[in-house]
């Protein structure tokens, strides 16, 4: 049975389809009852969120908790959208989910748990956001969303596979429940706290590995005149690199930084000269993208962003040492660099 669910999970992420969604739901929840309902999309909020199709697939019935015989039925919805979205678009899709629950979530656990499972799918992006949407309070005046972002590559969905590892989900779980134990609890599997802890544990493990001298990570000013690596400086540079990458990535997830800046193929073709992403001795990406993005873009008001004048005068340029200006460009910045200037504007 565990193999059946894992196979259904692989089908869900590698070859997403309505049939594979149903197969995964049936393999994960023994209690799933199919009850199809196509939802009308006449409301403006669906158009704004890019929703082209929405349907209720049915209901899963779960125990409220392991020590409570009360039952809760949660509807399962499939929503097709042009993009999975970040920033405002993501908020728009969340607004759609809340509206769908209130209008078409009928009979969801009486008055206690008006929540639902949502599959938001973008075929164009080949990505799926699987979300558990539940109320923040008993009055159900506001909701929260806990999600897995799935891509059509099983190697990139390890956390999802770990939390849906073949064991059946039979319990909804008590509000605020963490992932400890709770192998059958749906709330535990979507626990933001557990996923966040796992992320930082893995990140710290990577940092410790990268900081080991045998790994071979080198920074130019972390190597002494004798050619030996200064371990303390290497660790300091690694921490700076990680924190800057994380900050820029999270800003990207908010839709404020273009995806192209994280696409090595696009960068090599459109923006960076002689760019080799895997080069061990080349810091082009850090210097041209991360440094410019972090200091000259995100650390500067939009109307004060500018390019450095690196023409030498008496041995130095007039902008020498000023790291809040864009660098690594020709004297006349080409139009393509405006992607950095206008980021987060």
C-alpha positions, 0 to 999 in steps of 0.5 A: 500500500505504501508503494501504491501511494509513492507511485501515485505521488510520483505520478502527481509530480512527474505527469500532473493530470486530473486523473493522477490527482484523483489517484493520489487522493485515493491512495492517501485517503481511504475515505475519499468520496468523489463528488464532482462539481464544476464551479462558475467563474463569473466573479472578477476575482477569478479573472484577476487571479488567472483562474481558467477552470475550477472544480470540487473533486469530492470529500475526504472524511477524517477523525478530528483527532486520534482520541476523538471519534468526531469526524470532519469532511474536507473538500478537495478542489482542483484549480487551473491557473495561468501562473502559480504566481508570486506576490499579488497574484499569489494573494489573489489565488488565496482570495479565490481559495477562501471564496471557494471554501465559503461558497462551495465547501458545503458540510465541512466539519460542521462549524469547527473546521471549514477548511479544504485541500487545493491543487492550484496548477499551472500547466505552462509553468509545470508547477502545482501548489498543494495547499491546506487552507484552514481558519485561523480562529473558530469564527472562521473570519480569516484563513491561513494556507500551508503549502507544498510547491511541486514541480514536474521533477521527483528529485525536487520534491523530496520534502513532499515525498517525506511527509507523504511517505506511503502511510495513510492519512486518517486524522485531521489533527488539532489546531496548532499541532506540530509534526512530532509523532502525528504520522497520520495527521494532516495538519502535522504533514502541512506543519509550517514549523516542521518544514521551516525547521527542516529547511534550516537544519538542511541549510546549516548542514550544508554550511558546515559541509561547505566550510570544511577545508577539504570541500575546497570552497575558496574566496579570494580575500580568504586566502593568505599570502602563503596560499592557505585558506583562512577558515574564519574568513571563509566561514564569514564569507559563506554566511554572507553569501547564504544570507544574501542569497536567501534574502534575494530569493525570498524577495524573488518569491514576492514577485519583486525580482525577475526570475531571469536573474536566477536562470543561468541560460538566460544570463549567459545569453542576454546579460553576462559576458563569457559566463560559465555557471560552473566555473570554480575560479570565476565570481561573475554571478556574485559580482555582477548579479548578487552584489549589484542586486543586493547593494545597488538595487535593494539597498537604494531608493529607486530614484537614486539607483545609478551606474558607477563611473569607473573612468580612472583619474589620477589612478582612481575613479571618482566612484572608487569604493562606492558599492551602492552603484551598479558595476561590471558594465560598459561605460554606457550601460546597455538597455538589458541592464535595466532589469536590475535597475528596475527590480523591486521598483 
